[in-house]
C-alpha cells in the first residue's frame, strides 16, 4: 500500500474512534501477555472492538482480546490496546503497527509496550520484569520499508535512543519505591512462531541480548518514527539457557505471566500517575 494509502487508513481509524469518544489520550499502552489486568485500574470511557475500527483486524493469539479501551488511568487520559498483532500470524507490518500510528494521531505522546519474553541472561528468574533499554531487530524486516510520507515521520529516524532513557529511569525509581525488583536489558525480536534452538540462544546471548520475543520491535520503530517517547517492559516467563534448556509449554508461560501481572500493573499505574 502506498504512503498516501497509509495516511488515509490512519485518518479513517481516527475518525471511527473520535466518533465514539471525545477523550484525548496522552498515554498509549499496548497490553502484551502479562499486563492484561491493567484495564481494571481504569475509569473506562468507552470500549471499541478492533472489528469496528477500519484497518484493525482481530488478533488470532490466545490472551489477546482485540479491543481499544479509552479512559482515565491514574487520573491521566489513556488509550489501551488490549491485544496486538504478530508477524507469525501473517499480518503485514503496516497492519501490525497501524494501531501505534492511530494512537499518535489521537494525541498520545508516551507509548508503553509490554510483552512476555524468554530470559537469556543467566541472572534472570521466571517472573522478573525487565525494563527494555535497547533492542536487536532480527526479524529481517522493517515497518518503514517503502515510500515515506513526511507527514508521518522522517525518512531516516534516529534510533540512538529507541526507549526513552529518562522515563525508563523513572520507572526504575518507582520500582524501588514499590519494592518491585526489575532488571535492565536488551530485547531481541524474531518472527517466530517456533521457539529458538539451543545454538540460536547461544548466538543471541553472544550478541548482547538479555531476552527474546516475537513482538514490540516493529511497534517501537514506528513509535520513534511518529516522534513518541517509547518504553518497554518484558515479563520473563521462561529461561532460555542453552545448557539447561527445558521444553516450553504455553500454559506455563501464561501462568508465570499471570503471577507477575500485579507487579507490572502497579508499576505502569505508578508511572502514569507521575506524568
N, C-alpha and C positions, 0 to 999 in steps of 0.2 A: 504494500500500500504506500502511496506517495506521502510526503510530509504534509502536503495540503490535506490529504485524507485523514491523517492522524489528528491534525488540529480540529477538523470537523467532528471526529469521533469524540475528542475531549469535550468540545462545546456541547455536543448532543447529550453526553453523560451529565455534564454540569447542569444543563437546563433541566434534565429529569430530576436531579437531586434538589435543585432550588425550587422546583415546583412542589416539593413535599415539605420543605422546611426553610425558615429564614435564618437559621443558625449559621454563623460564620466561624468555622473551626480554625483554631490556631495550632492544634496538635493533631497529627495523624498517626495512628498506631496500627501496625499490621500484626494481627494475632497469629503467631505460629503455635505449634504444639508446645504447651507449657505455659500459656498465658490466656487461655480461653475464658477463665473466670473473671477477667478484668471488667467485663461488662456489668458484673454485679455491683461494682463500685460507682457506676454511672447513674446520673439522673437523665433518663433517656427522653429525648425529644421525638425521635422517630426511628423506625427500622425500615430499611428498604432492601428487599431481596435483590440479589445481583440480577436475577432474571428480569427485573423491572428497570434496570439501568442499561441503556444502549451500550453494546460493546463488552459487557461483563458476562462471560459465560459462567455456568455453575461449576464450582470446584468438584473434582472427582476423587478427592482423597478423604479417607476416614478422619474425623475430628475437625474438618474444615467446613463450617456451616454455609457460608456464602451469603452474608448479609452485611450491608453497610449500616452502621449504627451511629447516629449523631446525638449529641447531648453534652452534658457537663461532667467532667471528671476532675475531682478535687477543686471545683469551682472554676475550671477553665473550659472553654468550648472546645470540644474534641470530636474527631471523626475516627471511628474504629472499623477497620476491615476485618470482619470475622470470617476468615478464610482467604487463602491465597492460591495462586496457580504455580505449576512447576513445569519445567521443560519436559520432563519424562511423561507428562500427561498428554503431550502432543500439541500444546499451545505454542503460538508464536511468542517471541519476546515482546512484541507490541501488545499482545493480549495480557501477558504476564505483568507488564509494567504500566499498562493503562491506568489502573486504579491510583498509582502514585501520582501520575500526571493530573488526574482529576482532583485529587486531594490538594495538590499545589494550586490548581486553578480555583479551588474553593476558598483559598486563603491560608492554608496550612503553611507554617514556616519551620516547624520541627517535626521530623519524621522518625518514629521509633519502630524498629523492626525486631521481632523476636523469632526464634527458631529452636528446634531440637537438633542437637549435633552429637557426633561421636567424638569422644575425647582422645586426642593423640598425645597430649602432654602427660607423661607418667606421674606427674604430681597431682593431676586432676582426679576427682572422685565422682561417681554417679550422683546426680542431683546438684552438682555445682552449677553456679551461674557464672558464665564467662562474659565479661564486657569486651565486645569486639573492638580492637584497636586498629585493625587493618584486615585486608583480605587478599586472597590469591584466587584469581579467576581462572579455573581450569575447565570451564565449560566449553571452551573452543569457539565461543560466540560472544557477541556484544550487542546490547539492545540499541546502540547508537549507530550501528551499521546502516548505510543507506543515505538518502538525501537528508540534509539537516535543515530544519526550519528555525531560523534565528529567533523567531518569536517564542520558541520553546526552550532554547538554551544554545550555548556556543558550540561550534563545530568540534572543538578540541577542549573539552572541560578538563581542568586540572584535577588530578586525583592524589595530590600530595597529602590531603587530609580528608579521606572519604568519610571517616567517623569523627564527628566534631569533638575535638580534644577537651575543650572547656566543659562541655556538657557531660562527657564521659567521666571527667574528673569529679564533677559534682555528683554524679551517680555513685561513684566510688565512696565519696564522703558520706553520702546518705546511707549507703550500705553499712558503713562502720557505725553510724549513729543508731541504726536499727538492729545491729548485731547480726547482720547477714554477711556471710563470707562470700566474697566474689573473687574471681580470677580475671586476669587480663590475658588477651591472646589474639592470635591471627586465625581467621576463619577461611578455610579453603572450600570452594564450591565446585562440585562436579555435577554432571547432569543426572546421574542415576538412571533407572531405578535400582540397578544392582548395587550392593554394597561393595566396598573395595577389598582387594586381596591383601594378604599379609605384605607382599612386596610393595604394593601401592601405598599401604600405610607407612612403611619404612621410608618410601620416597617422599611422602607428604611431610613427615616429621623432619626429614633431612633438609627440605627446602624452607622450613620455618613455620609450618602450620601447627597450631595447637588444637584445632578442632576441624571437623569436616562435616559438610552437609550438602543439601541439594537445592538451596533456595537463597534468598536475601541479596546476593551479589548483583543480579540484574536490576533489582529494585533500588539498591543503593546507588548504582551507577546513574540511573535515571533521576533519583532524588538530587544527586550532585548536579546533574545536567540542568535540573529545574531551579537550582540555587537554594535548595533546602539544607538545613542542618540535619544531619542523619546520625543516629546512634543505633547500635545493635547489641542485643543480649541473646546469648545462646544457653539453653539448658542442656547440660551434658547428661545425656540419657544412657550412654553405654561407653565402654572403654575399648579403644581400638589399638591395643598394644600387640604388635605382631607376634611376639614370642609367648603371649599368654592369651591368645585370641579364642573367644568362645562364640558359638553361633548366636546370632541376634534374633529375637522374636519381637514382633511389633507390639504384642501385648505387654511385654516387659518395658519397652520404650515408653508406651503410654502410661504405664504405672509409675515409672520414675518421674515422668513429666508432671503427672498429677500431684505427686508428693512435693515436687519443687514449686508448683504453681503458686501457692500462697506467698512464698518469698518474692517471686517475680512480680506478683500483683502489688504487694506492699511497696516494693522498690520503685516501680513505674508510677504508682499513685503519688508517692512522696516526691518524685522528681517533678511531676506535673504541678503539684501544689506549690513548688518553689519557683516556678517560672515567672 
